[in-house]
């Protein structure tokens, strides 16, 4: 609801829970199991009538309560390099929620089959060169007092995993020659909604989706940081499309399959 905006250039919401949005009027759902207060910040960039850029930021506290009688799953995991076995890692569940986690679905991002298990820790040796975009999907189950299943819910968390051994310094550090692994789309195929993640790249990028004839069906600027960017393509037909991520001299392209 800002004022004084003559020529709006960009918007960035920070919801205080590690997620952001570049939509002007976003809807955001918090996954909380206890009442929590978040600091929500809105940053806008605009130009005045003389073409001068100006940026302004406003933050407010937002009190969030968990929904009652609602199944809740918040996926998360840790990874530990196992020395002496090549690119082998122990992946351990660190999820939370309102019920009991019934199973874990691991997509290791190396072309190996998806692993579904009830064990919270799995050991996996990567089959291809990294880095890998590892995704954990947890299914949470709620039971009544008689042990009867009354509802389930799922959540997915994805993280980059660089080739081991891990660096001594803090943060992700991996060779820069993995240009074919910079852009990750998940899931693929998908029904028209998917997430984009860039390895070790941040900033504003144009996202362009083209059909097989090269026609643009989607074009918008998004802010890439440590969180994936979700793209939803409304009223799009099934088929194969190309997704381009463009910024200055950088350009990353991958194909995606839409199947509803």
C-alpha positions, 0 to 999 in steps of 0.5 A: 500500500505504498505511496509516491510510486510513479514508475514501479520497478520491482517488489521484494517481500521477506516473510521472515521464515526464510522465504521471499516473493517478488509478487506485488500482493502475495499470499503466504502460508506459514508452517508453524506448530506453536505461535510464532512472531515473524518480522515481515519486510517489504522493499520496493524500487521505483523511478520518479518522473525524472527517471531517478531510482528510489528504494524504500523498506518497511517492516512489521511484526506478524503474529502467526498461530498454527491451524488447529486439527490440521495435519502439518509437515515441515520437511528438512534434513542434514547431510554428512560426508562419509570419507573413504567411500567416494561421494557418499553421504548420510542423509538424516531427517530433521523434519517437524510436524503435528503428527507421525512421519510415516515415510521418507521419499529421497530424490538424490538428484544423480539419476538414481531411483527415488528411495522410499523408506521409513528410516530417518537416515539413509546412506547413498553414494552419488552416481554422477558428478556433482553438485546434486540437488537432493530433495526429501519429501516427508509424509506426516500421518495423524491418527485418532485415539484408537490408532486409526489414520485420519489424515496425511500431509506432505512437504518437500525440502531440497538442498544443494550437495557439493562434491566431498569432502566438504570444505573447511570454511563455512558455507557451500564451496564447490568447483565452478566448472559445473555449468550444466548443474547451475539450473535445477528444475523440480519436479520434472515432469510436472503439472505446470507448477515447479521450482527453480534453483540456481547453484551459487547464483543470486540476484534478479534473473529473467525467467522465460518459458518457450514452447517448441515453436520458440514462442514465449508463454511466460516471461517475468523477472524473479529474485533468486537467493538461497530459496527456490523460486516457484513458477506456476503456469496457468492454462498451459497445454501438456508438452515439452517447453524450454526454461531460460534463466537470463541475466546480463551475459549469463544464460541457463536453459533446460527442458521441462515436460508439462503433464497434467 
